[in-house]
Amino acid sequence: MNPIELNSGDAFLIIDMQLDFLPGGALGVPNGDQVIAPINRLTELFARQGLPVVASRDWHPDNHCSFAARGGPWPPHCVADTEGAAFSAELKLPAGTTVVSKADTADADAYSAFNGTDLAQQLRGRGVRRVVVGGLATDYCVLNTVLDARELGFEVIIVEEAMRAVDVAPGDGERAIERMAGLGARVARLDEFAGLAAHA
């Protein structure tokens, strides 16, 4: 496989690296904390090359439709301006990181960072044609973000070490990766990125 050379048409999308999705959080993804170091390495690579970094977040009102009290599938999580909605302090976001808030109204949910946001317009406005994606969770918000990215015409690279799955049903994460790959996303590992090995 050819090494991945970043260029001016690339951006890094970091999906929902919030405390409520990390182990110990209200909706913690198993081993979700293991993706922080790989994401930080990629973030540093993008920042070093002056390329856009975008961090999405759930930013729910306290009566959000995805919460069990309203018949949704999840416990309350990522309520706007609470500790659980904050990004992990270990996440090293560079200055100039664009933060995209999603599912920030009571009656609409959004797994994808493109759903109900201006992310596509922002990326196109910066000349982005390809997105590298990591974060939480492989089988929900990463999957849906990638599905939308492909539908919108972006090239996509997903990074195995930088994602973890909820796996409500065993194998959900693997099936999500297969689905993303089937739509043309390149499944990559950190050591495929030119410039990472020398700065490990």
TAVEN-V930158 format. One line per field, one symbol per residue. psi: psi as a letter, one per 40 degrees, with the letter a starting at -180 (. if undefined). A space follows every 50 residues. Layout:
psi: ???
This chain:
psi: hiihhiaeeiihhhhfgideeiheidfhhhedeeedddddddddddddef ihhhhiihgiiefieeiddeeieiihifhheiddeiiheehghihehhhh hifeidehihdieeheifdddddddeehehhhhiaiidecdddddddddd deeiihhihdeeiiidfdhhedddddddddddeehhhiideehheddef.
